[in-house]
Amino acid sequence: MPKSNDADVAESEAVPLLDLAKPSLPISFPIKSLQDLKSRSYFVSFHFQFNRSTVPLRRDSDDLPNRPRVLVCHDMKGGYVDDKWVQGCENDAGFAIWHWYLMDIFVYFSHSLVTLPPPCWTNTAHRHGVKVKMLATKESAQMYAERMAELATALGFDGWLINIENDIDEEQIPNLKEFVSHLKKVLHLSTPGALVICYPKLSAEVAGDRKFDVYMGIDVFGRGSFGGGQWTVNAALDLLKRNNVSAAIFAPGWVYETAQPPNFHTAQNKWWSLVEKSWGIVQTYPQVLPFYSDFNQGFGYHVSLEGRQLSDAPWYNISCQSLQNSMKKTTKISSTSLLRKMFLTFLSKHLNNYYEFDSAREGSFNRGGNIAFRGKLKGDAYFTTRLFKPHLQLSSSPITISYSVKSDETSKLGILLSFSSPSQKTKSILVAPQESIRRFNDMFLQCLATSAQTVSEWTVHETSLVMDGHTLTEISAFCYRPENLTKSVEYVALLGHISIKDHVQYQQKSETLLPASSWVIKADNVELVPGNSGSKILRAKLEWRQKHLEDSVLPRYNVYAENVNSTDLRPRKVLEKPRSETVFLGVVHVPAYYVAELVVESDVKAVRFVVQACAEDGSLGKLDEALNLLVELEGISSKYIS
């Protein structure tokens, strides 16, 4: 994984000059000339298949809402910085956005002729129901419109923003209109609901009654923007909201680029809270099942799976971002005893001590994220905060809720679910460990006890319920102490993940991950070059597919390697345990992985690569049943192991 540190690297340096047809660590890059666009050279590059987005746009998001909208234009350091590394890099301090619930459209920007998005942005935006548009900067004819439509369809994003910053001769305007019209026509044939937006003036002149399709720009750096942008960006947003006009926010990376204090994570949350205060939440999720989130924000300090740490190396890969919480800033502390009033009044002044959005340095249940709750919580006081604002319409089929917690016996954590009934009444159900629920019976419609299973240092809680005809509208954390606690200790609890599945999905959780015999795997572009002290460097492109489903792609694959020494070259059978340490290499969202710099010692005669499939609901294929491929180093031959 590259040790990218591109904080001050211009785009021309961030996208290195290399032969794009030859194997190398996969990168994202723009198209910089009309000749390259015309020739379709992008499609024959080694990097093309790695740059496809594999996360479909959320099913309820095909059409834009008929209301003022929020468009966010990435516009960060010219684009293609840490995000250009398709398989991720080691800069855990890279730029990220996680406030997707505050936007309708996301535009990836660079100062190139045709900007193609790193798939990480399309993947995570689609996961949250946000359309992704890319930026082009010149007019062209029908052929170029068809090339651009082809690129959008092949890479899986949702349209184009045409950025015209040069003067246009009056006689060229009909050609420009034809280009835009043809682009829209051919794009809609392959991608229904795709968008084409012109910037800055042309769409406003012909909008007519399509007033919400006109976006008024706000530069977060404050360059010529009403209100001055930056920490007063809400002045312009408030004005647009009052006048029922859509907003286009340019360069929210200002927070990152200018190193706003005290740190990026805190400043980012503070700045986006201004947008939320002005505009409110525009995306509600989840809206369909299964629902799964491990609070991964697309970067971290280690990688874990089911509580077991696989790697302690820092990493950055926005594609790995799971559904992001929309934690309510005004949280609630309550008590079942009136005698706690004075204490709670004091405590409410210190709410920020109670939760941290990113504490993954302390450990994670899956991948690299969690939410940590910490602070002072005495006696029978409890603390709640909203995590997600879903809109899940439920049927007579049972749903199963599971969540993981890491804490000691003095800190307890449950999940509070709020429902809207068919008559619009609000009902709340607490999901918590058996020994805790009796004391809360009178506070909620129902208190459901969970079964508990210990996984590493985490406890996984699970229960089922039926709420036929109701809509799940809020998912909250519920922090509390055990009864009769006498000692005064800090409250600390880590929430590792939340999952909700319906009965059918729960029963079929193992069936979605097909056995190794259902797949075909191969290694191409295999190279073995000398390393240091007698070692060698192995490079190879791994590619796999299901035998009978050519286009079937799972959400994620974990890739591992096992060294095989000279005395043990026989193939490993399914269910047989590994004969050497299994080393985690990385995660991908396409059925291909490029092994760039794998060091093998002199006594290693072969390397076995293992591909672990991961399902949408967070479940994992068993590693000892996973697809694997033995690559023998002598003569660089390879064969498929079923």
ZISULBEL-V908403 format. One record per backbone hydrogen bond with DSSP energy under -0.5 kcal/mol. CO is the residue of the C=O (numbers start at 1). NH is the residue of the N-H. E is the energy in kcal/mol with one decimal. If there is no record, write none. Layout:
BEGIN
CO;NH;E / CO;NH;E
END
This chain:
BEGIN
2;4;-1.4 / 2;90;-2.7 / 6;9;-1.6 / 10;13;-1.1 / 10;14;-2.5 / 11;15;-2.1 / 14;16;-0.8 / 16;18;-0.8 / 18;20;-1.0 / 19;22;-1.5 / 20;46;-2.8 / 20;47;-0.6 / 26;86;-1.2 / 26;87;-0.5 / 30;32;-0.5 / 31;114;-2.4 / 33;37;-1.7 / 34;38;-2.8 / 35;39;-2.5 / 36;40;-0.7 / 36;41;-1.1 / 37;40;-0.5 / 40;43;-1.2 / 41;44;-1.1 / 42;45;-1.2 / 45;48;-1.0 / 47;50;-0.7 / 47;51;-0.9 / 48;51;-1.4 / 49;52;-0.7 / 54;56;-0.7 / 58;61;-2.3 / 59;62;-0.5 / 65;67;-1.8 / 69;71;-0.5 / 69;247;-2.9 / 70;104;-2.9 / 70;105;-1.8 / 71;73;-0.5 / 71;249;-3.4 / 72;74;-0.7 / 72;107;-2.9 / 73;251;-2.0 / 73;252;-0.6 / 74;253;-0.7 / 75;77;-0.6 / 76;79;-2.3 / 78;111;-0.5 / 81;84;-1.5 / 82;85;-1.3 / 84;28;-1.6 / 84;86;-1.1 / 85;88;-2.0 / 88;2;-0.6 / 89;316;-2.1 / 90;92;-1.4 / 91;94;-1.6 / 99;102;-1.7 / 100;103;-1.6 / 101;282;-2.5 / 101;283;-1.9 / 104;131;-1.7 / 105;72;-2.7 / 106;133;-2.7 / 107;74;-3.2 / 108;135;-0.7 / 110;112;-0.8 / 113;137;-1.8 / 114;31;-2.7 / 114;116;-0.6 / 118;121;-1.5 / 118;122;-0.9 / 119;123;-2.9 / 120;124;-2.0 / 121;125;-2.2 / 122;126;-2.5 / 123;127;-1.9 / 124;128;-1.0 / 125;128;-0.8 / 125;130;-2.8 / 126;58;-1.2 / 126;129;-1.6 / 131;106;-3.2 / 132;158;-2.4 / 133;108;-1.9 / 134;161;-3.8 / 135;115;-2.8 / 136;163;-3.5 / 141;145;-1.9 / 142;146;-2.5 / 143;147;-2.0 / 144;148;-2.3 / 145;149;-2.2 / 146;150;-2.1 / 147;151;-2.1 / 148;152;-2.2 / 149;153;-2.1 / 150;154;-2.5 / 151;155;-2.3 / 152;156;-1.3 / 152;157;-1.2 / 155;53;-2.4 / 158;195;-2.5 / 159;134;-2.1 / 160;162;-0.5 / 160;197;-2.4 / 161;136;-2.0 / 161;163;-0.7 / 162;164;-0.8 / 162;199;-3.0 / 163;165;-0.8 / 169;172;-1.7 / 169;173;-0.6 / 170;173;-1.1 / 172;176;-2.2 / 173;177;-2.6 / 174;178;-2.1 / 175;179;-2.3 / 176;180;-2.5 / 177;181;-2.7 / 178;182;-2.9 / 179;183;-2.5 / 180;184;-2.2 / 181;185;-2.1 / 182;186;-2.7 / 183;187;-2.0 / 184;188;-2.0 / 185;189;-1.1 / 186;190;-1.1 / 187;191;-2.9 / 191;194;-1.9 / 195;160;-2.0 / 197;162;-3.2 / 199;164;-2.8 / 201;204;-0.6 / 201;205;-1.2 / 202;206;-0.8 / 203;206;-0.6 / 204;207;-0.5 / 207;210;-2.2 / 209;211;-1.2 / 210;213;-1.8 / 211;214;-1.4 / 213;215;-0.6 / 214;216;-0.5 / 214;246;-0.8 / 216;248;-2.6 / 218;220;-0.7 / 218;250;-3.2 / 219;222;-1.8 / 220;230;-2.9 / 222;224;-1.1 / 222;225;-0.7 / 225;228;-1.7 / 226;229;-0.6 / 229;232;-2.6 / 230;233;-1.2 / 232;235;-1.9 / 232;236;-0.5 / 233;236;-0.5 / 233;237;-1.8 / 234;238;-2.9 / 235;239;-1.5 / 236;240;-2.4 / 237;241;-2.5 / 238;242;-2.3 / 239;243;-1.4 / 240;245;-2.4 / 241;244;-1.2 / 246;216;-2.4 / 247;71;-3.1 / 247;249;-0.5 / 248;218;-2.7 / 248;250;-0.6 / 249;73;-3.3 / 250;220;-2.6 / 251;254;-1.6 / 252;255;-1.3 / 253;257;-3.4 / 254;258;-2.2 / 255;260;-2.1 / 256;259;-1.2 / 263;267;-2.6 / 264;268;-3.0 / 265;269;-1.9 / 266;270;-2.1 / 267;271;-2.7 / 268;272;-2.4 / 269;273;-1.3 / 270;274;-0.7 / 271;274;-1.2 / 271;275;-0.9 / 272;276;-2.3 / 273;277;-2.2 / 274;278;-1.8 / 275;279;-3.0 / 275;280;-0.6 / 276;280;-1.8 / 285;389;-0.6 / 286;391;-2.4 / 291;500;-2.6 / 292;323;-0.7 / 293;498;-2.2 / 296;322;-1.5 / 298;317;-2.8 / 299;297;-0.5 / 300;315;-2.2 / 303;310;-3.3 / 303;311;-1.6 / 304;367;-3.7 / 305;308;-1.9 / 307;309;-0.5 / 308;305;-2.4 / 311;303;-2.4 / 315;300;-2.2 / 316;89;-1.9 / 317;320;-2.0 / 318;321;-1.8 / 329;331;-1.1 / 332;384;-2.6 / 334;382;-2.9 / 337;340;-1.5 / 338;341;-1.5 / 340;344;-2.7 / 341;345;-2.3 / 342;346;-1.7 / 343;347;-2.5 / 344;348;-2.4 / 346;349;-1.2 / 347;350;-2.2 / 348;351;-0.7 / 350;353;-1.6 / 351;354;-2.4 / 354;374;-0.9 / 356;372;-1.4 / 359;362;-2.2 / 360;363;-1.1 / 365;307;-3.3 / 366;369;-1.1 / 367;304;-2.2 / 369;365;-0.6 / 370;359;-0.7 / 371;495;-3.0 / 372;356;-2.8 / 373;493;-2.3 / 375;491;-3.4 / 378;381;-2.1 / 380;336;-0.8 / 381;481;-0.6 / 382;334;-2.2 / 383;479;-3.3 / 384;332;-2.0 / 385;477;-2.5 / 386;328;-0.9 / 387;326;-2.9 / 388;390;-0.5 / 388;475;-2.4 / 389;285;-0.6 / 391;393;-0.7 / 392;394;-0.5 / 392;472;-2.9 / 394;469;-1.5 / 395;467;-0.5 / 398;503;-1.7 / 399;465;-2.1 / 400;501;-2.0 / 401;463;-2.0 / 402;499;-2.7 / 403;461;-3.2 / 404;496;-2.5 / 404;497;-0.6 / 405;459;-2.8 / 406;494;-2.3 / 408;411;-1.4 / 412;480;-2.0 / 414;478;-2.4 / 415;417;-0.5 / 415;431;-2.9 / 416;476;-2.7 / 417;429;-2.6 / 418;473;-2.6 / 418;474;-1.4 / 419;421;-0.5 / 419;427;-2.6 / 420;471;-2.1 / 421;424;-2.6 / 425;421;-2.8 / 427;419;-3.5 / 428;445;-1.7 / 428;446;-1.0 / 429;417;-2.9 / 430;432;-0.6 / 430;448;-3.1 / 431;415;-2.7 / 432;450;-1.3 / 433;436;-1.7 / 433;437;-0.9 / 434;437;-0.6 / 436;439;-0.7 / 437;440;-1.5 / 438;441;-1.2 / 440;443;-1.8 / 440;444;-0.9 / 446;430;-2.2 / 448;432;-2.2 / 450;434;-0.6 / 451;462;-1.8 / 453;455;-0.5 / 453;460;-3.3 / 455;458;-2.6 / 458;455;-3.1 / 458;460;-0.5 / 459;405;-2.3 / 459;461;-0.6 / 460;453;-1.8 / 461;403;-2.0 / 462;451;-2.8 / 463;401;-2.8 / 465;399;-2.7 / 467;470;-2.0 / 470;394;-2.9 / 471;420;-2.6 / 471;473;-0.6 / 472;392;-1.9 / 474;418;-2.5 / 475;387;-3.3 / 475;388;-2.0 / 476;416;-2.5 / 477;385;-1.4 / 478;414;-2.8 / 479;383;-2.5 / 480;412;-2.5 / 482;485;-0.9 / 487;489;-0.8 / 490;492;-0.5 / 491;375;-1.7 / 492;408;-0.5 / 493;373;-2.9 / 494;406;-2.1 / 494;496;-0.6 / 495;371;-1.8 / 497;404;-1.4 / 498;293;-2.1 / 499;402;-2.5 / 500;290;-0.6 / 500;291;-2.8 / 501;400;-3.2 / 502;506;-2.5 / 503;507;-2.2 / 504;508;-1.8 / 506;509;-0.9 / 508;511;-0.9 / 508;512;-1.1 / 512;514;-0.9 / 515;518;-2.0 / 516;519;-1.9 / 518;547;-2.7 / 520;545;-2.1 / 522;543;-2.2 / 524;541;-3.0 / 527;539;-2.6 / 529;537;-3.5 / 532;535;-2.1 / 535;531;-2.9 / 536;538;-0.5 / 536;600;-2.9 / 537;529;-2.4 / 538;598;-2.1 / 539;527;-2.8 / 540;542;-0.6 / 540;595;-3.4 / 541;524;-2.8 / 542;593;-2.3 / 543;522;-2.4 / 545;520;-2.8 / 549;546;-0.6 / 549;552;-1.2 / 556;614;-2.1 / 557;588;-2.2 / 558;612;-3.1 / 559;585;-3.1 / 559;586;-1.4 / 560;610;-1.9 / 561;583;-3.0 / 562;608;-3.1 / 564;605;-2.4 / 564;606;-1.7 / 565;568;-1.5 / 571;573;-0.5 / 573;576;-1.9 / 581;563;-0.6 / 581;583;-0.7 / 583;561;-2.1 / 586;559;-2.9 / 588;557;-2.4 / 590;592;-2.1 / 591;544;-2.0 / 593;542;-3.3 / 593;595;-0.7 / 594;596;-0.8 / 595;540;-1.9 / 597;599;-0.7 / 598;538;-3.0 / 600;536;-2.8 / 601;604;-1.7 / 603;566;-0.8 / 605;633;-2.6 / 605;634;-0.7 / 606;564;-2.8 / 607;609;-0.6 / 607;631;-3.0 / 608;562;-2.3 / 609;629;-2.5 / 610;560;-2.7 / 610;612;-0.5 / 611;613;-0.6 / 611;627;-0.9 / 612;558;-2.6 / 613;621;-2.6 / 614;556;-1.1 / 615;618;-1.7 / 619;615;-2.7 / 622;625;-1.5 / 623;626;-1.2 / 624;575;-3.4 / 625;516;-0.8 / 627;611;-2.9 / 628;641;-1.0 / 629;609;-2.9 / 629;631;-0.6 / 630;632;-0.6 / 630;639;-1.7 / 631;607;-2.4 / 632;637;-1.1 / 633;635;-0.7 / 633;636;-1.1 / 637;632;-1.5 / 639;630;-1.1 / 640;642;-0.6 / 641;628;-0.7
END
